[in-house]
Structure formats: structure tokens, C-alpha cells
């Protein structure tokens, strides 16, 4: 079993406040949490947001829906993760997720957690050898690896993006890749732009009313599922 830490903030530059945008009548972040609660390998889900005033409404909302929350640095997200595990008594593997992925697939999260455990590696992910759509990203790493990164990483990029210190040092941190047979790396199922959000809204409108626990396979059946970013 692992603990998921879902990082979220209101101050997205391209789509401010996106985590609270409405999807099927509820905030996008709540829809993602609803999906993640179906994971069988997670025994806790923590949202790590910032202590900046801009995230006060987000923290208040999470309190109203009963989600465990930690607040830390806005820009040092690695430090925020370390603060969360230390303050909240996390003592096992950690799953990193981001709050712009309301189509997150519980089966893929579970597969990554099981891969990390089966291989006994420091870091496992489906985002380094990418075969899944963007928006289904998951990373699972040991607590020791996270704490080492927190102590030693000095590059601002490492601090902002949490895990580069791990996957850029494979000679030190053992790694495993979760891949699938098909290559869907060009597909975009995340939310970073108004166009991304419109795509997610169409998916929920098509599937959620009759099957709220819809899967990635269900999304693939939609005629508009092959959504790729404009380059």
C-alpha cells in the first residue's frame, strides 16, 4: 500500500484556477479525487497545496469535502512533499500525482504501485518511457528516495518538479518503467488550456451520467478521444 500526494494550486499561468473549474457540475479536482479513491493500492490520499494566500479558497474547499491536506511552499514543491510526509507521518511508498488530470485511471495508478513493489526499485513511472496519454501520469517512489532528494537537490528545476533528481540519477536510484503495448504518447488527456478543459468536459458529458467509474478503455471508444495538442 502507498500514500498518494496530489499537488494542486490555483495559480496556473495558462489556465488560472483550473483545479476548481467545473466538470460535470463539480470542481475538476474533486472529480479527480473521486477517481483516485477507487485505487486499491492507496491507503491515504493527501492534497499538497501551497501556503500562499491564493490557495486559501482551495484549502477551504478541501476541508469541506473532508480531504487530508498539507500546505507548504508555492515554488519548492519538492520541499512541500517532504513537509507533507514528515508532518503527516507517512512511512511507506509515495505516489506523486498532479491536479490537472481529471481522467486519471485507478488501474494505472495501481499498476505503477505494484510495479515499484515487485521490482523493489526506488522509482517507478509511466512518464519516462511514455506510452500512455498525457494526463494518466503516475510516479511511485520510496520514502527514502524522496527524503534524499529533499536533502540534496539544489537545482530549482528539481525543486519545482519533485522527481527529476531521482530519474536523472539512475546510477543511484533504481528505476522501473510502466509501459503499454500501444503508443498513445501523442494524446493529451490533461488540462492546461481551455481546449484541454473542453475535451475533458466532453468526455465526462458522454460517459459520466451512465458510468461514473468510466475507464481509459471507455474513453478510447469515444469518436473524439484521439485528442492531440496543437503544435
Secondary structure, 3 states (H helix, E strand, C coil): CEEEEEECCCCCCCCCCHHHCEECCEEHHHHHHHHHCCCCCEEEEEEEEECCHHHHHHHHHHHHCCCEEEEECCCCHHHHHHHHHHHCCCCCCEEEEECCCCCCCHHHHHHHHHHHHHHCCCEEECCCCCCCCECCCCEEECHHHHHHHHHHCCCHHHHHHCCHHHHCCCCCCCEEECCCCCCCCCEECCCCCHHHHHHHHHHHHHHCCCCCCCCHHHHHCCCCCCCECCC
